[in-house]
Amino acid sequence: MQRLLRFSFLLTFLLTVLAGRAQLVLDGSRTPQELVQDVLVGPGITVSNVTFNGATGNTPNVQIGAFDATACVLGVDSGLLLCTGDIAVAYGPNDWGSAALAIMEPYFFNDPDLDDIADDLMFDPALLEFDLVPLGDTLRFEYVFASEEYLEWVGSAYNDVFGFFLSGPGISGPFTGGAINLALVPGTNDPVSVNTINDLENTAYYVDNGDGDQAPYNASTHYIQFDGYTRTLVAKAAVQCGQTYHIKLAICDVGDPDYDSGIFIRQGTLSATGGSGITIATTSGGPDVVEGCDSAVVTVTRAVSTGGLTMPITVSGSATVGADVSGIPPSVTFADGQATVSFPIAFLHDGSTEAPELLELSVETLSGPCQGISTARVTITDAPALTVTAEDVQGQCDDTDVVLQAEAIGGTGELAYVWSTGTLLPSTSAPDRPGTYTITVTDACGVTASATVLVMAPCAITVPNVFSPNGDGANDVFEIPGIEFVENRVRIFNRWGMPVFEAANYRNTWAAADVPDGTYFYEVMATGLVEPLTGHLTILGGRR
């Protein structure tokens, strides 16, 4: 099959047409030196002697740049991009089945390590090399390999390939300087290439991005130009803390210079872990904690785990051990072969209102190539005040339930509500009669606050001055409208001041069965009344 050749006019055409509408953002203005220092390298790494394609790394090159892929499907948000052509070939959408952007250097270039894993003629290599010193015992790296060779050239000689070659102390491999290749298909010794990860081989690591003709890939700028790419892969290796290593990141076209490929490396992912350090993992999930509520686990790590070691812990900052924080030992002891030691600490409620206090914990590696000080910090704050308010309720005198509503302000985290009615919500219902109800609110730190709600007397109390308990069904009982909704006490006296009837919480049931007709005196006391109601009461038609 005749493969399409690249033409230099594609560079101008694709940059003009695609750059303005692609979600992928590229920056080719920075030098390889700047890209390594500012984009590629993460914590625990120092670098030197950066070169690109054999030249010093102080000049920008079209094959290397920074990318921002937060708005597309790549799976790596940002980082460094190496391409076998101009990096602008990566712009989406995928509307070109054989995209390639020519570079100005000669197509053919030889690198013995790439040549070894390519196993055919190699073209358009992008070789980023530098020395590094890890401040830990593990080197780690995340990347995505992408190619226009997918899928029509899978299984052919056009097997574009990527290599991550590492050499240095403790490394023994078959490549230049005893280097090993870390860019391998997971669980195998196969290099990452078009032929080793695709829709037929190691399919769990492959993402199909279309062929440049089919929707949605040829319409959506959320897709990159390459027809296929791998899921995020991880490369890592054991290294010796403080020693100098050499790295070569290399990608090339294989078989001919057409159909470009690229390697997307996650920003800051080239990092060294396992060095001496201290971390504070808080229950709040952040650097700010609440006294009397949050706690934390402190982890101390050493770079070299051989031999026993006691490492002092230095406490500084405005927080006071014993008053503001507890559980911090003066030192931690590592057994032979032990790399980490952890212990819990608690942040204490001191009962006073004060400004935020800073706690700093530091450890120092006293000897060895990774000597240094590591510090972890956390800010201790007072628990936010919790207040609850609830307004009293005036009933409607219709014997329907009333709604009681509370509002809580402040506190920490999620709030829990409990009414004296048993309701677990900010509001509850209560009978339309006088009563007192309590709402208690508790925050995530166990701080509580309460409020009381009064349901007030709903109706005016009117005492009649006559009733006729003669059994005719009308006015047969001493009925006091409104009294059934309040706590009360009713007493009836004869003209000599002797009580003839007395009831607490009277409910309009007295029929004066044992009282002769005549004039009496009443006294009504009820919730909501400033003074008792008194007056004359005439009974007609009762017992004679």
Beta strands, then each sheet from edge to edge (+ up, - down):
strand 1: 25-27
strand 2: 45-52
strand 3: 55-56
strand 4: 64-68
strand 5: 78-83
strand 6: 122-134
strand 7: 138-147
strand 8: 161-167
strand 9: 180-181
strand 10: 192-193
strand 11: 206-208
strand 12: 228-230
strand 13: 233-238
strand 14: 245-254
strand 15: 261-266
strand 16: 271-273
strand 17: 277-282
strand 18: 288-290
strand 19: 295-301
strand 20: 309-316
strand 21: 325-326
strand 22: 331-334
strand 23: 340-347
strand 24: 357-365
strand 25: 372-381
strand 26: 386-390
strand 27: 393-394
strand 28: 402-410
strand 29: 416-419
strand 30: 427-430
strand 31: 435-442
strand 32: 448-456
strand 33: 466-467
strand 34: 488-493
strand 35: 499-504
strand 36: 518-526
strand 37: 533-539
sheet 1: 1+ 4- 5+ 15- 7+ 12- 11+
sheet 2: 1+ 4- 5+ 15- 7+ 13-
sheet 3: 1+ 4- 5+ 15- 7+ 16-
sheet 4: 3+ 2- 6+ 14- 8+ 9-
sheet 5: 3+ 2- 6+ 14- 8+ 10-
sheet 6: 17+ 19- 23+ 21-
sheet 7: 18+ 25+ 24- 20+ 22-
sheet 8: 26+ 28- 30+
sheet 9: 27+ 32+ 31- 29+
sheet 10: 33+ 37+ 36- 34+ 35-
end
